[in-house]
Amino acid sequence: MGEILGIGTTHYPGLTGTDEGLSSVWQRIINAPLIGEKWKDKANWPAGMIDEIGDDMGLASAAAYRERMWDNFRKQRKMIDEFDPDFIVIIADDQYENFKEDIIPPFCVYGLDDDFEQEVWGHGFAATKDNYWGEPHDLKMDFHGHREGAKYITAGLLTRGVAMPYAYRLLHSPILAHGFNYSVLYLDLDRRGFPYPIIPLHVNCYGSSVITAGGAFQHLFEKPEQNGLPDPPGPNPALCYEVGANLAEALAESPYRSVIMASSSWSHCFLSTNTGYVIPDFESDRMMLEALTDGDYETWRGRTMEEVEAAGHHELLNWHVLAGAMDKLDRKPMIADYVETFIFQSDKCFAAFPPN
């Protein structure tokens, strides 16, 4: 029987850059032309937001914020090292990186080569800025896949009635989507090497906006063009839950030691209509955190897509897969840290679901 460790983490892109870059994104958002006029007046800013900005436009807060993130990633890396898995299933999303107009699957399992290289700083938005580690843009980094494990998972899901696509090669981008790559780079932030094979499990978190908005916050600068009906939505929380439950069942019957890891921040300010696109939806995040802590997975399963999108919880769909898996295994989380912020775009949660 397989042994499973559950982990919830984040792949927050802001951590890849310098503190100056980390502290500047909020300014770009708040000054975007389609942001409500209310936010242009500092008198309307919440006290906590003013405190984070300080007298240096958030630079000192950025340094402290990063250290808190790094502390959590080091703890999660230690947990993984002690568990010593055969592979890690990373549940993350593709933001118009490998999946574009020719195919937008709701889910996809990647069965990558056992050893492969990636220039993670040489493509996409990472190629336009310096990174925290000062690594060159043409640096080739070693990653490891687990094709046999990916085959096992995909077959296990298909035989359980889940119509799961799979791929052995990347499509439009020469590297994996940043949600997968940054998860690995943060777990190896001290650059000790990351020997664990990964099996990426893509979730179409951005749904009907993944093409029109490019999976980012371009919609704050210009209204997306739409021809006819909106593009189809992403998978809803109940479907994500079912995929997670079947994934856990398949891995529990496997010969593998595996980690099921959901990687995403929670409410993204620039996606939340509830908060005017400037600050995260703290109320919705706290509600979801309370339900998760209590093992109230029905609250997670019962969310509607309207609620998900209004709260900026698009990428939390990755965690809905994890929730389905952990409910199937009858696990409640250990919440290592929950971090709210006004200016660093999204709230973060670090959780673990150790074997009983």
Secondary structure, DSSP 8 states (H G I E B T S, - for coil): --EEEEEEE---GGGGS-HHHHTTHHHHHHTSTTS-GGGGSGGGS-HHHHHHHTTTTTHHHHHHHHHHHHHHHHHHHHHHHHH--SEEEEEEE-SSSS--TT---SEEEE---SSEEE-TTSSGGGGGS--TT---TT--EEE-B-HHHHHHHHHHHHHTT----EESS-SSSSS--HHHHHHHHHHTTT-S-----EEEEEE-TTGGGTTTSTTTTGGGTS-----SS-------HHHHHHHHHHHHHHHHTSS-EEEEEEE--S-BGGG-GGGTTTS--HHHHHHHHHHHHTT-HHHHHT--HHHHHHTT-GGGHHHHHHHHHHHHTT---EEEEEE--SSSSB-EEEEEE---
